[in-house]
Amino acid sequence: MSRPSTLAQLFALDSLLDADEIAIRDTVRDFANARLRPHIGDWFENAELPAREIARELGQIGALGMHLEGYGCPGMSATAYGLACLELEAVDSGIRSLVSVQGSLAMFSIHHWGSEEQKNEWLPRMAAGEAIGCFGLTEPDFGSNPSGMRTNAKRDGDDWLLNGTKMWITNGSIADVAVVWAQTDEGIRGFVVPTDTPGFSAPEIHKKMSLRASVTSELVFDNVRLPGSAMLPKAQGLSGPLTSLGEARFGIIFGAIGAARDCLETAIDYSQSREVFDKPLAGYQITQTKIADMALEVGKGHLLAYHLGRLKDRGEIRPEQISTGKLNNTREAIKIARECRTILGANGITLEYPVIRHANNLESVLTYEGTSEVHQLTIGRALTGEAAFR
Ligand SMILES: Cc1cc2nc3c(=O)[nH]c(=O)nc-3n(C[C@H](O)[C@H](O)[C@H](O)COP(=O)(O)OP(=O)(O)OC[C@H]3O[C@@H](n4cnc5c(N)ncnc54)[C@H](O)[C@@H]3O)c2cc1C
């Protein structure tokens, strides 16, 4: 038998990256495999992520706010950031979520929409992983349609008074700072809210069967008094949070395919050692058909991610292209995770292998940062010129 190729060799994926990108990818991969992979099954099972510790270590390898310039941020390319997301999600979507929310949602919002004072106060500490951020957009009654949000900020002299509730907020109860979107007399505006402000609380959401190695919380604002300077001066209306979401969705295009790769590598490996009916499972045509079909999707998912990375690095990417990548790669990843689970048989349902964990995590990834249906509607609008959201 000839020596088997890796998935990367099948598509000659490294030929599409430069030496710096490969070095960054390998640094994150080595960190993820050495520091995170040995513990992830337990963190998932016990729903306990040592997020502060991990955030500091991620800060040390330059994975937080990776594609942002200045203020202590690493200033790397969008493609390099995507590759880091891919390697982190190959371990667990919860870890990639920590990085996405920190870098793409909270830090990007402050970096892109904030005042100099806000940037200097928060970004260096967030890049180092010494301060954790969250991003509060979704509410109990408004997920896909955040324009209906009820959280509101009212002027009170020079201050703002913030009231309302946010739901499903990643990093919520461990955050030092929350970027919160609220209705005001001037429309939707963003606020930088230190989480030790009186009236702020963040009860953690329990009983999740997905993203268990990730903190998810409610945010409650009960007359939270903020100075006038807490508002993000440059974000006006829903385009503020939607632009930030585009950044995080971009990371998911890469991340989801990392989870798929990990499932497929696990399934190939398993099929080579598991004997059924007196020979390795890998030697059956049905298994090879499954593996070949999944490899095509993992490879195409990488190619799409790399292409969109290049477009983003040239400043040319459009929202419907991000939707295309997020929809395709997440949807294919969850199909691959489920198919790989069949190859592992009963072993596929345990946390001894990563496959069921990835499959469960990808249920959240399919829903957050725009559900599949919302991305279908975005692509449909781009192609037909008709908006069908209502
Ligand atoms: C683990 C996890 C972490 C999260 N982290 C964050 C976070 O950090 N910050 C944050 O703000 N939010 C976060 N979210 C929330 C997430 O963004 C929302 O769950 C998502 O936007 C969907 O909203 P919803 O759950 O209210 O579903 P709904 O909007 O109620 O959607 C329910 C169903 O209706 C479909 N639907 C909606 N509109 C249409 C339409 N026009 N046409 C056809 N079908 C439609 C949806 O696609 C979906 O299938 C997180 C969610 C999860 C699960």
The ligand as a MOL file (V3000), in Angstrom:
LIG
                    3D

  0  0  0     0  0            999 V3000
M  V30 BEGIN CTAB
M  V30 COUNTS 53 58 0 0 0
M  V30 BEGIN ATOM
M  V30 1 C -23.6860 29.4030 22.1760 0
M  V30 2 C -24.1590 30.7040 21.6460 0
M  V30 3 C -23.3770 31.8570 21.8080 0
M  V30 4 C -23.8370 33.0900 21.3620 0
M  V30 5 N -23.0640 34.2230 21.5710 0
M  V30 6 C -23.5910 35.4640 21.2800 0
M  V30 7 C -22.8740 36.6710 21.6230 0
M  V30 8 O -21.7360 36.6180 22.1230 0
M  V30 9 N -23.4770 37.8620 21.3960 0
M  V30 10 C -24.7170 37.9540 20.8430 0
M  V30 11 O -25.2100 39.0820 20.6940 0
M  V30 12 N -25.4230 36.8410 20.5050 0
M  V30 13 C -24.8910 35.6000 20.7120 0
M  V30 14 N -25.5980 34.4600 20.3800 0
M  V30 15 C -26.9520 34.5950 19.8640 0
M  V30 16 C -27.0820 34.2510 18.3850 0
M  V30 17 O -26.4810 35.2260 17.6050 0
M  V30 18 C -28.5910 34.0920 18.0880 0
M  V30 19 O -28.9940 32.8900 18.7290 0
M  V30 20 C -28.8930 34.0520 16.6040 0
M  V30 21 O -28.7600 35.3250 16.0380 0
M  V30 22 C -30.3150 33.5320 16.3070 0
M  V30 23 O -31.2410 34.2100 17.0810 0
M  V30 24 P -32.3600 33.3640 17.9030 0
M  V30 25 O -31.6640 32.3010 18.6580 0
M  V30 26 O -33.1600 34.3720 18.6630 0
M  V30 27 O -33.2150 32.6660 16.7950 0
M  V30 28 P -34.4470 33.3060 15.9900 0
M  V30 29 O -34.0540 34.6190 15.4070 0
M  V30 30 O -35.6540 33.2700 16.8700 0
M  V30 31 O -34.5990 32.2570 14.8240 0
M  V30 32 C -35.3140 31.0240 14.9680 0
M  V30 33 C -35.4070 30.3700 13.6110 0
M  V30 34 O -36.1080 31.2670 12.7260 0
M  V30 35 C -35.3410 31.4540 11.5480 0
M  V30 36 N -35.6050 32.7790 10.9850 0
M  V30 37 C -35.3740 33.9860 11.5540 0
M  V30 38 N -35.7150 34.9660 10.7190 0
M  V30 39 C -36.1640 34.3660 9.5990 0
M  V30 40 C -36.6720 34.8500 8.3640 0
M  V30 41 N -36.7470 36.1610 8.0950 0
M  V30 42 N -37.0590 33.9390 7.4370 0
M  V30 43 C -36.9830 32.6090 7.6760 0
M  V30 44 N -36.5180 32.1020 8.8160 0
M  V30 45 C -36.1020 32.9690 9.7650 0
M  V30 46 C -33.9170 31.3120 12.0040 0
M  V30 47 O -33.0520 31.0670 10.9090 0
M  V30 48 C -34.0400 30.1420 12.9630 0
M  V30 49 O -34.0520 28.9470 12.2300 0
M  V30 50 C -25.1050 33.1910 20.7490 0
M  V30 51 C -25.8700 32.0220 20.5580 0
M  V30 52 C -25.4090 30.8050 20.9830 0
M  V30 53 C -26.2410 29.5770 20.7660 0
M  V30 END ATOM
M  V30 BEGIN BOND
M  V30 1 1 1 2
M  V30 2 1 2 3
M  V30 3 2 2 52
M  V30 4 2 3 4
M  V30 5 1 4 5
M  V30 6 1 4 50
M  V30 7 2 5 6
M  V30 8 1 6 7
M  V30 9 1 6 13
M  V30 10 2 7 8
M  V30 11 1 7 9
M  V30 12 1 9 10
M  V30 13 2 10 11
M  V30 14 1 10 12
M  V30 15 2 12 13
M  V30 16 1 13 14
M  V30 17 1 14 15
M  V30 18 1 14 50
M  V30 19 1 15 16
M  V30 20 1 16 17
M  V30 21 1 16 18
M  V30 22 1 18 19
M  V30 23 1 18 20
M  V30 24 1 20 21
M  V30 25 1 20 22
M  V30 26 1 22 23
M  V30 27 1 23 24
M  V30 28 2 24 25
M  V30 29 1 24 26
M  V30 30 1 24 27
M  V30 31 1 27 28
M  V30 32 2 28 29
M  V30 33 1 28 30
M  V30 34 1 28 31
M  V30 35 1 31 32
M  V30 36 1 32 33
M  V30 37 1 33 34
M  V30 38 1 33 48
M  V30 39 1 34 35
M  V30 40 1 35 36
M  V30 41 1 35 46
M  V30 42 1 36 37
M  V30 43 1 36 45
M  V30 44 2 37 38
M  V30 45 1 38 39
M  V30 46 1 39 40
M  V30 47 2 39 45
M  V30 48 1 40 41
M  V30 49 2 40 42
M  V30 50 1 42 43
M  V30 51 2 43 44
M  V30 52 1 44 45
M  V30 53 1 46 47
M  V30 54 1 46 48
M  V30 55 1 48 49
M  V30 56 2 50 51
M  V30 57 1 51 52
M  V30 58 1 52 53
M  V30 END BOND
M  V30 END CTAB
M  END
